Every structure is written in C-alpha cells, then in structure tokens.
Amino acid sequence: MSTRNPEFQRQIWLNWHPSLLAWSLGLTLLLLALPLALSSAEELPDSLKNTAITGLWLASCLYGSILAGRSLTEEATHNTWDWQRLSALSPWQMAWGKLLGAALPAWLYVLWFAAAIAGIYSIWHFEGLGLNAAHVIGMAMLWGLGAQAWAMNAVLMSWGQQDLPANRKRVVFLPLLLLSFMSGPIFDGTYGAVFNHDADAVNWWGMEVGSLGVVYLTGGLVLGLGLLGLWRLLCTRLDVRTLPWAWPLGIVLSGFVLSGVQHADALTLLTKTGWIAVLATVYIALQHMDQHLRAWRQVQWSASQGRWREMLEALPLWPVSLLLGMLISIAALLIPASDEISSSQVLGRFSILIHLQLLRDCLLLTGFALLAGKLKSPMLSFVIAWLILNIVAPLLAYGIADFSGAMLLQPVLAVRFFIDAIEPLSPWQQYAPWASLGLQTLLVLGWVLHIFKDRVLGFAQDHSAAKV
C-alpha cells in the first residue's frame, strides 16, 4: 500500500510518530483497567468484554470518522487541494489513502482493543450470543470503514463550489439513516437472530445466511455506497471523469441487498428499488440545488459541442434517479396480477403518480435553482412555493369544495385515500388526479423552460458573443 499509494505514504508521514504507539497502548490499558477496579469477580468477564467492545466500536466508527473527515478539511484550510488536483493521484488512491492513513491513530486503538477482545474470548467462553472474537472485530472494522467513508462524504458535500468549507449544515448522513430505518424488518430480524435464540432463521434470496451474514451484507452495503459516493465526489473535486452509471448502480444494488431479506421475489425487488429511487431523487435534488445552474450550463455546452459522455457526466443526478424509479414502477405494473399481489398493482399505479408529482416538484426546484444570483435564497423561495402548492392551496380548496377540490390540487393524497376505498371509484375519481397533475407539471415545465432559455441558453449566447 505504501509503495503504490502516495497519499497513504503522505498520511503515514503526517500522522505517525513512535510516541503514538505508546500513548495509544497506555490509554487502552487504562480504559481496560476500569472494569478490573470497579467490577466484582462475577461481573468481571462481562464488564471487561463490554468495555473492550465499546472501545473497539468507538475507535473504528467515531474516532476514525473524525480523523478521516478532518483530513479533507485540512486540505481546504491549508490550501493544498489545488496541488492534489494537479497531481497524478486517482480518486481511489486518495480515498483509501485517507481512510487507512489519516485514521491511523484510530486504527491503532482498534488494534489494541481487538487484541484485548481476542485475549478475553480465549480466557472466558461466552456462549450466550454465539459470536466469536473474529466476528466482533470484523463487524467493527467493516462498519467503521463505512462510517469513515460517509464522514468524508459529509465534508465534501459541505464544501462550496470553490473547494472551501461553506460553514453550512447538510443532511449528509440521510442516505445512511434511510438505509437503516427504511429496512426495519432486516434489522429486527438480525437483532432477534443474534440476541434471541428463539428467532427464526434469516434468509437472503433463499439462502440461509444467518444473522451474521445479514450484518455483513448491510455493513458491506453501507461501505460500498459510501465508497461509491466518495469516489464520485472526489472525481468531481479532482476534475477526473466519472462514470454516468455509477449513481443508478448504487440504487439498484441497494434495492437488491435490502429486498433479499424479505420475500425475495421480483415484485419485492422492484418495489424496494423504486422507493429507494424516490428517496434518492429527493435527497440529491435538495443536496445539489446550489450546483444546478452550473450543471445545466455544462450540459448545454457539452451537447452543443457533441460531447455526449461529458453531457451525461454533467447532468444533475435527480433526473437519473427519477427516470430509474419511473421505469421500475412501470415494470412492476407489467408483472402478471394475482390475488396475492393485486393490492401491489394498485400501489404500483400510486407509485407512478408519486413519480409524476416528484417530477413536478423537482422541476419547480430546478426553476428556482436556475434563478441563483437573482434571488437572495433560491432554497427558501422553493420551500415557500412548495408549501403553498402542496399544503396551503389544497387546504383552501378542501374548505371551499370539500374533497373534490383538494383532489385537484393534491392528487397523490387523494389517490392514497381512494386506495382504501371500499366502493368502486367513479371515472371522475379515477382520472381527475392524473389530468390535474399532468396540467400542473406542464405549467411548471413551461415556466422552467422560460427560465432555462434566459439563464442557460442566453448565457451561452452572451459567452459566444463575448468571445467573438
């Protein structure tokens, strides 16, 4: 690693000194001495084991994440990022060099706590949980690398367009949180299988992987998505060409891993992947709103020059996620209906309507994003417009014309109530939401095209005239 990765060698040179070895070992021994002094003879094995495991996870996940994120922050504050951009360093080399080199102090603590856990498990045999020392250490290292990758993503996402910290709070851990909480059955089943001997066996796509297998699968997914996002952000910051299919690959991979624990069929795979695409669309549209104007100008310039791959690379990611989710929802509708999945067919049509409304809202966001420089806060303007369109106006329509009026302004909410209806729906109730949402989308699209003509095409014309 040190001979093939200059960034890892640089980080070792910056972070390693002999006193670090003695200091980390001394502090680890001091922490492990606490249960020796405070616990009784009967409680000593469990107290010592819990202290070592807690220290292992804190070192790999918390302390390692702080060090990995700080290494990128120091690049900006010390004005060394331009040198990184001019070097021959690849995004993968920088990512792994910082993950393993910048977090070296944390990995030393991981080493000492892992050695302590191995010694504790060799002296006392803990049969209750069915976990050996290798699994305890392996899970901590896997999830620690994933947390460190997401911490580096957090720093890069908080930077402005000038590669400097923008001092703004970002919901950068939202994908990780959504991955954790949207798949409740996965973690419920895993927890029950690990800590409850009466729990059912855990299967993944028909294979009995056990609870530990699911923990490793989800940990690998967290690490894989973190590395994929980190690689793409580093490509952007280092002016390296990216792969247009990297983002949809992450969405499909997430759906494949998460859907395999439940029913493990095609409909579950499409449903999970479709909802992940919806959440990814919302997140990436809000996260990169301040970059939309620059991105669409780059898309227009690349298209005018016939550079189609560069156009795809510069394209904002929310249309990619939205298109993927729409295609998946349509594919779910093509699955032959049966008594077991007839309700899923209705939910499939509801999912398509959600994608159409999301298209309208993302177009609205794009319109305000293209007005950057003319509006003091495009994000605040979008939030106000979204609240009026989706909450205030439907409530006023409901007060004036009851449910029929609200249905015209908020079709998705109306259709969701109609799904639970017992009586057959009238043609008006079936087709009015679609027509209303289509009209709203066309109006917003016309407004965005008008702004696009001025802020993107007009900018290109002015730039060409200035060059002449």
N, C-alpha and C positions, 0 to 999 in steps of 0.2 A: 504493500500500500504506500509506504513512504517513498519508494523509488518511482512509482508510477503516478502518484498523485501529488503534484506540487503544493496544492492547497492543504492537504493533510500534513505535509512536511512543514509548511509555514506555520500551521496552527500548533504543531508539536513544539516548534522553536519558540512560539509566543507563550505557550501555557506550561511547558514542562520545566521544572527545576527540582533538584533532589529533595529539598525540604518538603515539597508537596507530598511525596510518598510517606515520609514520616508523620507529617501532620494529619493526613487522611487516616492512616492506620491508628494513630493515637486517639483521634476523635471517635473513630468507630469503636475502639476498645472501651472508651469512656462511656459511650451510649450503651454498650452491651453490659457494662458493669452495673448499670442502674437496676435491672431486674435481679442481679445477683445480690445486691444490697437490700432491696426492698421486698423481695418475694420470699415466701416460705418454701420449705423443701418440697412440699406437694405441688405448689404453683410454679416452681422454678422452670420446669421444661416448657410449659405453655407460655409463660411470660417471656422467656428468653427467645423462643421461636417467634412469637408475635413481634417482639422488638426488632429482631433481625429482618423479618419480612417487611415490616413497616419502613425500616431504614432503607431496604433494598428498593422498594417502590418509590419512596420519596427521592432517593438519589437518581433513579433512572428516569422518572416521569417529571418531577417538579424541578429539581436542581439541574438536571440535564436540559430541560426545556428553557430554563432561564439562561443558561450559558449558550445554548445554540442560537436563541433569538438575539442575545446581546452581541454575538459575533457579527451578525449582519448590521445591527445598529451602529457598531463601532466603525464598520466600513463607511457608513454615511457621515458620521460625525468627524471622522479622521480624514475625510476627503480622499479615500483610497479606492473608491468604487470605479472611477474612471480608469485607473491602472488595471483593475480586474477586467474591465471591458476590453481594453487594448491587448490583454494577454491572450495566449492560446488556450486558456483554461476552458474546459467544457462545462456545461451546467451540471452534468453528473459528477464530475470531479469536484466542483465546488460544493455540491450538496453533501456528498459523502465525506469530503474533507472536513467540512464544518461539523457534521453530525458526529464523527468519530474523533476529530482533533480538537475542536473548540470545546466540546463537552468532556475533555479528558479528566478534569478533576472529578466530575460526576461518575465517570466510568471507574475511577479508582475506588470510590466508595462502593460502587456496585461490586467490584472485585472483592473487597474485604467482607462486605455483608454476604455475598454469595459463598465465600469460604466459610463464614460463620454458620450459615444455614446448612452447608454440607456437613460440617462437623456436628451440629446439633442433631441432624437427622440420622447421622451414623451412631450417635450415642443413645438417643431416645428414638423409639419407633412409634410414629404417630399413624395409627391405623384408621383413625376415625374418618378422615377426609379422602383417603385413597390417593393423596398427592405425594409424590416423592420430591426430593430436593431438586432434581433436574427440571421438573415441570414448573416448580415455583420460580426458579431462576429464569427459565426460558420464557415464561409468560411476562415476567417483569421486564426483561430485555426487549421483547417484541413490542409490548405496549409502550415502553419507554422510548424506543426509536420512533414509534408512531407519534407520540406526544411531542417529541423534539421536532419532527418534520412539520407538524401543524404549528408549532411555535415559530418556526422560521417563515412559514406561510403568513402568519399573523403580522410579522414585521414587514415583509414585502408588501402586503396588502395595505398597510398603514402609510406607506410612502406616497408622496405626491408624484407628479409627472417628472419632477426634476431629481428623482432618486434621493430625496431627503425626507426625514421623518416629518409628517404633516401634523403631528400632535392631535390626532382625532381618534376617537374610539370607534372601532369597527367590530362588527359581529363576525369575526373571522373564524370562530370556533363553531359557528352554526352548523356547517355540514357534519362535524363530528358529533354535535349534540343530537341532530336529527337522526344520524345513523344509530345513535344509542337508544333514543326514545321511541322512534317510529317502529322499531322491531322488538317491541315488548315481549312477544312470545319467545323470541330467541333467548333473551337474557333471563326471562323467567324460567324457561326450561333448563338453561345451563346452570343457573343458580340451584334449582331443585335437584339436578342430577349430581352436582358437586357436593352440596351440603345436606342432601336428603336422600337416604338410601332407598326410600320407597318410591322415588320418582321414576317415571317411565324412561325407557332408553331414548337417546337423542339420535335422530337420523338426519342425514343430509343427502338429498337427492337419492333416497332409497338405500344409502349406505349407512350402516351404524358406525358413526364416528365417535360417539360418546361425548360427554360434556366437555372434556378437554379438547377434543377435536374442534368443537364449535368455538371454544375460546380462542384457539389458534387461528381458526378461519376468520373470525371477526377481527382479531388483532392484526392478521395479515391484510385484511381489507382496509383497516384504518391506516396501516403503514403504507400500503400500496397507493391509496388515494392521496395520502399526504405527500408521498414522493412524486406522484404524477402532477399534483398541483404545484409542488415546489419546483419541479423541472420546468413546467410551463412558465411560471413566473420568472425563474432565472433566465430562461431563454429570452423573455421579453426585456428584462433589465440588462442582459449582456448583449443584446442585439444579435441573437442567434435565431435561425429559422426554426419554427415549431412545426409540429405535425397537426394538420387540421382535424384528424380523427381522434386525438388524444382525449378531448373532453367527452364526446359521446361514448368512447370506450370505457371511461370511468363510470358513467351512468349505467351502462349495460352490465358491467362487471359487478357493480353494487347490487343491482336487481337480481343477478344470477346467484350471488352468495346468500343474500337475505331470503330469497324465495325458496331456497332448497331445504330450509329447516321446517317449513310448514307442510303444505300439501304436495309440493314438488311436482307440479304439473305445468303445462304450457300456460293455462289461464292465470295461475298464480304468478308465474314469471312475468307475464305481460302486465298484470295489474301492479305488481311491486315496482317494476321498472318504469311504468308510466307515472306513478305517483312520485317516484324519485326524480323523474324528469321535470315534473311540475315544480317541486321544491327547488330543484337546481335552477330552473328558469327564474323564479322569484329572487333567489339569493344572488345570482350572478348579475341580474339586471340592476338590482339596488346597489350591489357592491361596486360595480364598474360604471356607475352613472356618470361620474365626472370624466370618464375617458371616452364616452360615446361620440362626442363631436370629432375628436381627433381620429377615432377609429373609422367613422363613416367617411371622413375626408380621405383617409388612406385607402379605404375600399374603393372609392370613386376614382382616385388617381391610378391605382393598380389595374382597375377594369379598363380605364381609358388607354393604358399602355399595353393591354393584352397580357398582363402578368396575373394569370388566373390563380395560381397557387398562392401568391402573395395576397391576392384579394381574399381568399379563404382564410389565410392566417390572420389577416387584419379584421375579419368580420367579428363583431361582438358575439359573445357566446350565447346570449339568450335566444336568438333565432334558432340556433342549432339545437338547444335543449327543447325548445317549444316544438320544433318540427319533429324531433325524435319522439316526444311524448304523443304528438298527434298521430303519427304513423303507428305507434304501439297501440293506441286506443282503437284505431280503425282495425288493426289486426285482431284485437280482442273481440271485436264485433263479428269477425268472419269465422270465429270458432263455432262449430255447429251447436245450436242451443239444445239443452236437455232440461229435465225437471230440476236437476241439481244446480244448474248454473243459469236458470232463466233470470233470476234476480241480477246476476252479474251482467247479463246483456243490457238490462235497464241501466245499471250503473255504468256500463260502457258508454251508452249514449250520454249519460250525465257527465262522464269524463270528457267526452268530446266538447260538450258545451262549456265545461270549465276551461278547456284549452282555448276556445274561441274568446271567452271573456278575458283570459290571461293575455291573449294576443291584443285585445283592445287596450288593456291596462299597460302592457309593455310599449305599445305604440304611443300611448299618452306619455309615458315616462321618456321615451325617445324624443318626443317633441319638445318637452321641457329641457332635456339634456342638450339638444341642439341649440337652445337659446342661451347656453352658457356664455357669459360675458355681457349679455343684455339684461339678464335677470340677476338680482342680488343673490338669490338662493334658489337654483332650479329644483333642488330636492324638496325644499319647503313648499314651493309652488305646486309641485306634483302631489305632495301629500294632501294639501288643501283641496286640489281638484279631485283627487281620488276619494276623499271623504265625502265631498259633495255628491259625486256621481254614484257612489256605491252605498252610502248610508243616509245622508240628509235628504237627497231627492227621492229615493224610494219611500222613506218615512212620510214625506209630504204627500206623495202620490197615494200611499196607503190611507192617509187621513182623508183625502179627497174622494178617491174612487175605490176604496177598500182593496181587497187582494188583487183584483184585476189591474188596478193602476200600478201597484207595486211590482207586479209581474212584468210590466212593460219596461221598467227601469232597472230591475234586478232579476233577470231571467234565471240565473243559476239558483238563486234562493227559491224561486217559485217552483222550478222543476224538482228541486230536492223535496219539497213538500208533496208534490204530485207523486213521487215515487212511493210514498207511504199511503197514498190514497186507496181506498177500498173500491169505490165506484169507478166505472170506466170514465176516461177523460174525454171531453168534447174536442172536436177538431181545433177550436179556438185555444183551448188549454194546451194542446199538443204542439201547435205550430207557431203561435204568437211569440213565445220566448225566443225561438230561433230567428224569426223575422226581425224582432226588436233588436236582438243582439247583433245581427248582421247589419242592420241600419246604423247602429251606434258605431260598429267597427269601421264601416265605410266613411262615416263622418270624421272620425278620428284620423283615419288613414289620409283623407283629403287634407286635413289640417297639417299633418306631419309632412306630406309631400310638398305643401306650400312652403313650409319652413325649410325643408331639405333643398328646395330649389334656390332659396336665398342664402342659406348658411353653408351649404356644401358645394352645389354647382356654381353659385355666384362667387364663392371663394376661389374655386378653380379657375373661373374665367378671369377674375381680377389678378390672380397669380400669373396666368399666362400673358395677360396684357402688360403686366409689370416687367416680365422677362423680355418681351419684345421692345 
